[in-house]
Amino acid sequence: ALDAAFRALRLEHPFGYSQAAMTIEKARGHIVAAKAAPVPASVAQQINANLKGRWVRVGSEPGERPAVLATGFEALDRLTGYGGLPRGRLTELVGRPTSGRTTVAARTAARVEGFSAWVDVSGHVDVDGLARCGVDLEHLYIVRPECPEDALPIAVQLVASGDLDLVVLDSLSDVAEGGPTSRTVNQFVRVLTPRLGGSETAAVVLTNPEHHQPGLASAAALRLA
């Protein structure tokens, strides 16, 4: 049923394009590591050290405690103030490809009990690497847009489906050469935010520091840079 629902996503395009072409691949058949597969201590230490004191929590009133997805990094979960990445909200993970941002997203996906979708804009996500982080590939959908610019509306539609615990956009910088325009990102945020509200889906957007988007940063409930 979920496969059929995902195929149907190509029929509507919230940004007004005629069609959001995509390739949906179930990760089944790739190397599957045991859920207990540990992240090397050096990687965990690097992530905790790099993120300490460099997080921003916005958009929440005192006492408001949204449901969360744990990242698997206890120090990071404590620093967020939520206990993990909030459901029904947008989280921005800022960093270069080797900064650990993908590991944080992957370890979060590894703790999802339902289904996750990974919007692979560049088409180069390391599926075996996701498995080594403990991701259950039987519950992961790799979504590869045929055109990079379709990645944003596809991410919106995945969130709107209501069938996913986690949607990862990897990455915003790959949507267009030099990064998408502020106008495009602002439109993405305007369409995404109401679909996230009241949902149980956590949306995670990976970005590069060179392509800072104020509109995205202000809409994020959590920004880790």
Secondary structure, DSSP 8 states (H G I E B T S, - for coil): -HHHHHHHGGG--TTS-S---EEEEE-TTS----TT----HHHHHHHHHHHTT-EEE-S--TT----EE--S-HHHHHHHSSSSEETTSEEEEE--TTSSHHHHHHHHHTT-SS-EEEEESSS---HHHHHHTT--GGGEEEEEESSGGGHHHHHHHHHHTS--SEEEEE-GGGSSTT---HHHHHHHHHHHHHHHTT-S-EEEEEE-GGG--HHHHHH-SEEE-
